Amino acid sequence: MRECSNQKIAGTQACEQHKREWDKHVQNHTRQSFQGARRMLRRPGESLPWQPAAHVNSQPHDEPTTEAPRGNYFSPSRFYCVETICAPCGAVIAWAKFAKSESPTNILKFLESVYPTEASRPDYICIDKACLVLRTAISNGSWDAIWKKTTRFIVDAYHYINHRTTDYLCRKWCNPAPQDGSAPNLVVVDTDQYGQPYKKRAFNTQVMSLINFDSITD
């Protein structure tokens, strides 16, 4: 158990005080138990009425994160997520495991490890947490020191629609398709069924996770 220094009971991973938690863990995880069989049969992410309530770190992906400490160490830890960096064509450039949360700080550290030099950094990085990442970069100084000269963080279209009325920073700096000519590589001109030209997004940002637009030129 977390922060428990008592002597463990032989054959268990808990002391007398926490034996009830150990017994519950065994009941829910061993293959010989009814609960264990049901765990093997259910699909990943599936939630059914007869399943025991799962206590997970429920993290809204576009809001600040908090790390919930584990109550025990009866089973190995699980990584919170795997973060990928992809090119616009979908090819994976890099990936990393985030142990406890997909925080903006972790994202920035990941990006800095993949793009250590100014010449290697992409022109645009699209991620659903772009406004949080940008705000964190400004706060910790990495925006001026690392990213400002080379890169612009943009959100996907869905999050931009939801953020633009309430978040000035997102609306001003993270627009995935600005109409003011500030990012011509993100906007293209197409023709509708009547032959009239119109502007549209150059990339489908809603299918992207953490994607870089590398060395796009006019």
C-alpha positions as semicolon CSV with decimal commas, in nm:
position;residue;x (nm);y (nm);z (nm)
1;M;0,000;0,000;0,000
2;R;0,109;0,355;-0,059
3;E;0,300;0,505;0,237
4;C;0,263;0,187;0,443
5;S;0,574;0,044;0,613
6;N;0,406;-0,242;0,803
7;Q;0,527;-0,601;0,765
8;K;0,350;-0,789;0,485
9;I;0,157;-1,106;0,560
10;A;0,326;-1,413;0,409
11;G;0,190;-1,493;0,063
12;T;0,037;-1,148;0,015
13;Q;0,147;-0,798;-0,077
14;A;-0,024;-0,625;0,216
15;C;-0,008;-0,601;0,593
16;E;-0,282;-0,701;0,836
17;Q;-0,429;-0,351;0,825
18;H;-0,463;-0,352;0,444
19;K;-0,539;-0,721;0,389
20;R;-0,895;-0,640;0,283
21;E;-0,767;-0,427;-0,007
22;W;-0,533;-0,709;-0,111
23;D;-0,811;-0,967;-0,104
24;K;-1,027;-0,738;-0,319
25;H;-0,743;-0,696;-0,567
26;V;-0,694;-1,074;-0,591
27;Q;-1,067;-1,129;-0,642
28;N;-1,080;-0,879;-0,928
29;H;-0,760;-0,982;-1,106
30;T;-0,693;-1,356;-1,081
31;R;-0,809;-1,580;-1,365
32;Q;-0,953;-1,833;-1,124
33;S;-1,208;-1,587;-0,991
34;F;-1,539;-1,488;-1,148
35;Q;-1,432;-1,126;-1,158
36;G;-1,107;-1,222;-1,324
37;A;-1,288;-1,418;-1,598
38;R;-1,511;-1,122;-1,670
39;R;-1,206;-0,896;-1,698
40;M;-1,061;-1,128;-1,965
41;L;-1,385;-1,138;-2,163
42;R;-1,458;-0,767;-2,186
43;R;-1,328;-0,553;-2,469
44;P;-1,083;-0,268;-2,406
45;G;-1,270;0,043;-2,297
46;E;-1,599;-0,144;-2,267
47;S;-1,827;-0,053;-1,975
48;L;-2,111;-0,283;-1,880
49;P;-2,347;-0,277;-1,577
50;W;-2,200;-0,593;-1,423
51;Q;-1,841;-0,468;-1,432
52;P;-1,681;-0,326;-1,116
53;A;-1,642;0,050;-1,121
54;A;-1,304;0,148;-1,261
55;H;-1,113;0,428;-1,095
56;V;-0,907;0,597;-1,365
57;N;-0,747;0,934;-1,418
58;S;-1,021;1,092;-1,627
59;Q;-0,841;1,371;-1,807
60;P;-1,018;1,613;-2,043
61;H;-0,764;1,636;-2,322
62;D;-0,799;2,011;-2,372
63;E;-0,793;2,112;-2,005
64;P;-0,514;2,133;-1,742
65;T;-0,425;1,796;-1,595
66;T;-0,368;1,666;-1,247
67;E;-0,187;1,349;-1,147
68;A;-0,380;1,115;-0,917
69;P;-0,151;0,909;-0,690
70;R;-0,196;0,533;-0,679
71;G;-0,342;0,381;-0,365
72;N;-0,139;0,061;-0,388
73;Y;0,133;-0,116;-0,583
74;F;-0,030;-0,458;-0,615
75;S;0,007;-0,461;-0,995
76;P;0,244;-0,294;-1,242
77;S;0,177;0,066;-1,334
78;R;0,021;0,148;-1,666
79;F;0,131;0,434;-1,885
80;Y;-0,135;0,699;-1,929
81;C;-0,094;0,726;-2,306
82;V;0,136;0,696;-2,603
83;E;0,195;1,028;-2,781
84;T;0,289;1,026;-3,149
85;I;0,427;1,286;-3,386
86;C;0,314;1,234;-3,744
87;A;0,376;1,400;-4,079
88;P;0,073;1,532;-4,272
89;C;0,080;1,213;-4,481
90;G;0,029;1,007;-4,163
91;A;0,380;0,863;-4,130
92;V;0,488;0,840;-3,765
93;I;0,801;1,044;-3,698
94;A;0,838;0,978;-3,324
95;W;0,650;0,849;-3,024
96;A;0,680;0,858;-2,645
97;K;0,504;0,706;-2,345
98;F;0,358;0,948;-2,091
99;A;0,349;0,781;-1,753
100;K;0,088;0,981;-1,562
101;S;-0,064;1,255;-1,775
102;E;-0,066;1,425;-2,114
103;S;0,033;1,757;-1,964
104;P;0,154;2,053;-2,173
105;T;0,489;2,030;-1,993
106;N;0,532;1,667;-2,100
107;I;0,433;1,756;-2,456
108;L;0,689;2,036;-2,472
109;K;0,966;1,812;-2,337
110;F;0,876;1,551;-2,598
111;L;0,883;1,807;-2,880
112;E;1,214;1,950;-2,760
113;S;1,369;1,602;-2,759
114;V;1,252;1,532;-3,116
115;Y;1,344;1,879;-3,249
116;P;1,660;1,979;-3,057
117;T;1,787;2,233;-3,310
118;E;1,632;2,538;-3,474
119;A;1,685;2,392;-3,821
120;S;1,497;2,074;-3,733
121;R;1,181;2,240;-3,600
122;P;0,865;2,238;-3,815
123;D;0,676;2,546;-3,925
124;Y;0,349;2,428;-3,768
125;I;0,255;2,181;-3,495
126;C;-0,111;2,082;-3,475
127;I;-0,243;1,937;-3,150
128;D;-0,576;1,959;-2,971
129;K;-0,399;2,113;-2,670
130;A;-0,212;2,374;-2,874
131;C;-0,343;2,673;-2,678
132;L;-0,248;2,508;-2,347
133;V;0,093;2,413;-2,485
134;L;0,148;2,769;-2,610
135;R;0,039;2,919;-2,278
136;T;0,274;2,685;-2,089
137;A;0,562;2,763;-2,327
138;I;0,512;3,136;-2,271
139;S;0,499;3,086;-1,893
140;N;0,814;2,874;-1,866
141;G;1,014;3,080;-2,115
142;S;1,056;2,812;-2,381
143;W;0,843;3,007;-2,630
144;D;1,092;3,293;-2,656
145;A;1,396;3,069;-2,612
146;I;1,300;2,785;-2,848
147;W;0,980;2,801;-3,052
148;K;0,898;3,161;-3,138
149;K;1,144;3,195;-3,428
150;T;1,043;2,876;-3,608
151;T;0,709;2,726;-3,509
152;R;0,342;2,803;-3,465
153;F;0,114;2,586;-3,248
154;I;-0,236;2,537;-3,394
155;V;-0,542;2,349;-3,268
156;D;-0,764;2,121;-3,471
157;A;-1,078;2,270;-3,626
158;Y;-1,315;2,119;-3,368
159;H;-1,135;2,271;-3,071
160;Y;-1,092;2,603;-3,245
161;I;-1,469;2,631;-3,293
162;N;-1,525;2,558;-2,923
163;H;-1,244;2,783;-2,795
164;R;-1,251;3,088;-3,017
165;T;-1,533;3,275;-2,841
166;T;-1,384;3,246;-2,492
167;D;-1,008;3,203;-2,537
168;Y;-0,837;3,504;-2,697
169;L;-0,496;3,337;-2,711
170;C;-0,643;3,037;-2,896
171;R;-0,844;3,256;-3,131
172;K;-0,551;3,485;-3,210
173;W;-0,257;3,248;-3,234
174;C;-0,384;2,889;-3,272
175;N;-0,630;2,926;-3,562
176;P;-0,582;2,623;-3,795
177;A;-0,697;2,825;-4,099
178;P;-0,664;3,203;-4,049
179;Q;-0,832;3,413;-4,318
180;D;-0,609;3,720;-4,272
181;G;-0,323;3,583;-4,483
182;S;-0,093;3,525;-4,184
183;A;-0,060;3,151;-4,261
184;P;-0,111;3,095;-4,636
185;N;0,013;2,737;-4,615
186;L;-0,288;2,643;-4,402
187;V;-0,551;2,781;-4,642
188;V;-0,614;2,685;-5,005
189;V;-0,854;2,817;-5,268
190;D;-1,102;2,570;-5,419
191;T;-1,399;2,601;-5,655
192;D;-1,758;2,514;-5,561
193;Q;-2,018;2,348;-5,786
194;Y;-2,108;2,683;-5,936
195;G;-1,751;2,765;-6,032
196;Q;-1,707;3,020;-5,755
197;P;-1,374;3,024;-5,569
198;Y;-1,373;2,984;-5,193
199;K;-1,114;2,936;-4,920
200;K;-1,090;2,615;-4,719
201;R;-0,852;2,446;-4,476
202;A;-0,554;2,287;-4,645
203;F;-0,542;2,002;-4,391
204;N;-0,803;1,793;-4,210
205;T;-0,679;1,871;-3,861
206;Q;-0,955;1,671;-3,691
207;V;-0,796;1,339;-3,791
208;M;-0,459;1,446;-3,650
209;S;-0,324;1,375;-3,303
210;L;0,014;1,544;-3,264
211;I;0,122;1,637;-3,613
212;N;0,392;1,858;-3,751
213;F;0,380;2,047;-4,078
214;D;0,746;2,031;-4,168
215;S;0,914;2,290;-4,391
216;I;0,607;2,400;-4,585
217;T;0,691;2,684;-4,822
218;D;0,482;2,919;-5,029
